[in-house]
Amino acid sequence: MALIETEEAARRLARAIASDLSLYNEEKIVKGVQNDDLFVELADEIEEGRALFKSRVSPDLYAKNFYDRAIVDILVRSKGHVQSKLW
């Protein structure tokens, strides 16, 4: 399979992976936000997604942190309604 070479496609892939994490790990995400340990709670899942993203995009696009941004946008921002010490 050819590597993704465009920023738009890399962003879409990153958001799709983060959306899947959100869909399949809702309980863990809420717990992580509530306890202020989201990245500990989902460490394995986030790293698995990161490895998938890295394997599918060119190295220069991987270095632009699209995956990390998608994680914050989808896993953190979308849970702004959850009680947390963070906000």
DAPETA-V936552 format. One record per residue. N is the residue number from 1. RES is the residue in three letters. PHI is phi in whole degrees, 0 to 359 (* if undefined). BURIAL is I if it has 24 or more other C-alpha atoms within 12 Angstrom, else O. Layout:
n=[N,N]
res=[RES,RES]
phi=[PHI,PHI]
burial=[BURIAL,BURIAL]
This chain:
n=[1,2,3,4,5,6,7,8,9,10,11,12,13,14,15,16,17,18,19,20,21,22,23,24,25,26,27,28,29,30,31,32,33,34,35,36,37,38,39,40,41,42,43,44,45,46,47,48,49,50,51,52,53,54,55,56,57,58,59,60,61,62,63,64,65,66,67,68,69,70,71,72,73,74,75,76,77,78,79,80,81,82,83,84,85,86,87]
res=[MET,ALA,LEU,ILE,GLU,THR,GLU,GLU,ALA,ALA,ARG,ARG,LEU,ALA,ARG,ALA,ILE,ALA,SER,ASP,LEU,SER,LEU,TYR,ASN,GLU,GLU,LYS,ILE,VAL,LYS,GLY,VAL,GLN,ASN,ASP,ASP,LEU,PHE,VAL,GLU,LEU,ALA,ASP,GLU,ILE,GLU,GLU,GLY,ARG,ALA,LEU,PHE,LYS,SER,ARG,VAL,SER,PRO,ASP,LEU,TYR,ALA,LYS,ASN,PHE,TYR,ASP,ARG,ALA,ILE,VAL,ASP,ILE,LEU,VAL,ARG,SER,LYS,GLY,HIS,VAL,GLN,SER,LYS,LEU,TRP]
phi=[*,288,287,290,242,249,299,298,294,295,298,299,297,300,292,295,295,296,296,297,301,296,297,267,226,307,299,297,295,300,300,296,292,299,264,56,218,306,285,281,301,250,306,295,295,295,291,297,296,299,297,298,301,299,287,255,243,293,304,293,285,301,292,273,63,300,294,299,298,295,300,295,300,269,273,262,301,290,253,299,279,279,301,204,291,292,218]
burial=[O,O,O,O,O,O,O,O,O,I,I,O,I,I,I,I,I,I,I,O,I,I,O,O,O,I,O,I,I,I,O,I,I,O,O,O,O,I,I,O,O,I,O,O,I,I,O,O,I,I,O,O,I,I,O,I,I,O,O,O,I,I,O,O,O,I,I,I,I,I,I,I,O,I,I,I,O,O,I,O,O,O,O,O,O,O,O]
